[in-house]
Amino acid sequence: MPARAAWIIVIATSVSLGSCSYQEVNDPVLEVPRRVDTEPSQSLEYDPTVPASPSALRKLTRQEYIESAVALFGDEVLVPPTSEPDFITGGLAAVGAGTTTYSPRGVESFEEAAYALAKQAVEDSGIRSRVVTCEPSSESDTECFGQIFRPFMRRAWRRPVTDAEVAKAVSLAGEAAAATDSVDMGIQFGLAFTLQSPYYLYRIELGDGEELGAYEIASRLSFFLWNTAPDELLLDAAETGALATYEGLRDHAERMLADPRARSGFRSFYHDYLQLAELDSLSKDPTIYKAYTSALGPSSAEETLQLLEYLTFDLDADFRALMTTTTTFVDPTLAAIYDIAAPTSTGFARVNLNPTGPRAGLLGHAGFLASHAHPTSTSVTLRGKAVRNILLCQEIPIPPVGVDTSIPEPSGTAPTMRDRVAEHLQDPSCTGCHLLTDPIGLALEKFDSIGRFRETDNGYEIDASGDLDTVEFDNARGLGQAIAAHPAFTKCMARTMMRYALGRLESDAEAESHIDTLEARFEQSGYRLQALALEIVLSPMFRQVGGVER
């Protein structure tokens, strides 16, 4: 039997899926739809006949670049900003990184950043003690330069380096040291050379047309679970062949999930999944929203990240609780928005909101409400589209050219948002798309553009009732419960996390087979996100690749 087929069978039969019954815990965070033990909705075996999709060369995202530099130099390093933006494809910067290349200005900014990082490495005593492993006696001390660069290049390039590659860095360092009469300057040039290389700035996980190599698996695994470059243990496992076995890959994945760095890695995934980067530039009209401050964007992003981290690691809870929990994390900025007493004078603290109040789960977070609204008003369309696109993985068609997509202004016959939407839906060219988004957005109309609760709109009581794909609800909390119970919600999470791990979109065959199987295994784990991540690592899609995408 070919090794590849044997690997698939081992995966299909050996993963521990856990119990499919739910543990009752006295915590409002676990208020999710309950179910009794059932047979899995799909086969639990991956189809070995599904061909792997092509791989693609992936740029480091902004956050991956920062975290990789920190892994190389230490927590005290100051990573300079670069001008290269992340590009979103399939809802994720992690996928967009495989569809674009660096711009000329981006290359220049990475050159500047490389020299700034290298300078810190020789001038900061703490960083120097880790990076500069010997002191060159002169510009011709090739042995010492090699001792510095070889391990640094291995960690930076995430693979073994050849004698010729090390010699190139050593030669450059010697020339720079001679020209400047400074061995420290020589070290800087050698380090900067390493940090400007495509082997550092790109994630090279291309494989041989069938499977990834051991170091490519180490890279993919580390960036997936930790959002940074592999540590020495993982590189050593690649060198010894440990990652080529199911048991070795599982053992290292479990080790990494138990490491504190996994929290940072999952935060990066959640940041990408929920498009929290939009909150970095959040802007609202302060003349309309008196409670708005520039701190709202960063604070609201942190609220969502802390709740997801709590669900994933502190509770190892059912992921669907994200939509229904009345537990959250707030600082004074958010406490003012939520009209509750600040639990701490600075920073964040966990709070339990009113269990019968209007705010619960992600749909009650200021970040979700504010980022999918206009600077001067709410938007039922943007909010409804976010639910469809991000949470349910359902595409909303682009409006035809020339169609007026704006909601009518308030009038005597249409004073409320619900009235205005009803008027807008009378236009046949708008009905198809807006029927998918606006009824969802109307459920969130009791929250204004910065996420503050309100009962009225233009002096009229707000009706927040509606239905999601025939499931009726009365308000935002009901909508959250409907999303949590929607079959597309958990499948969307499985698909999104797989896309994030692989940095590409799935093929139709993979979607029909592997993603369905992955979602079934997610279900059997009790919808726990750590279990989903481990399942992705051990799935055929993680290590198998087709030909290189050109």
Secondary structure, DSSP 8 states (H G I E B T S, - for coil): --HHHHHHHHHHHH-----SS----S-GGG----------SS-SS--TTS----B--EE--HHHHHHHHHHHH-TT------S-----BTTBHHHHTTT----HHHHHHHHHHHHHHHHHHHHSHHHHHHH--S--SSTT-HHHHHHHHHHHHHHHHTS---HHHHHHHHHHHHHHHHHHT-HHHHHHHHHHHHHHSHHHHEE---TTSSB--HHHHHHHHHHHHHSS---HHHHHHHHHTGGGSHHHHHHHHHHHHHSTHHHHHHHHHHHHHTTGGGGGG----TTT-TT--TTHHHHHHHHHHHHHHIIIIIS--BGGGGGT--EEEE-HHHHHHHTS--SSSSS-EEEE--TTSS--SGGG-HHHHHHTS-SSS--HHHHHHHIIIIIT--------TT---------SS--SHHHHHHHHTTSHHHHHHHHHHHHHHHTTTTB-TTS-B-SEETTEE----EEETTEEESSHHHHHHHHHH-HHHHHHHHHHHHHHHHTS---HHHIIIIIHHHHHHHHHTTSBHHHHHHHHHTSHHHHB--SB--
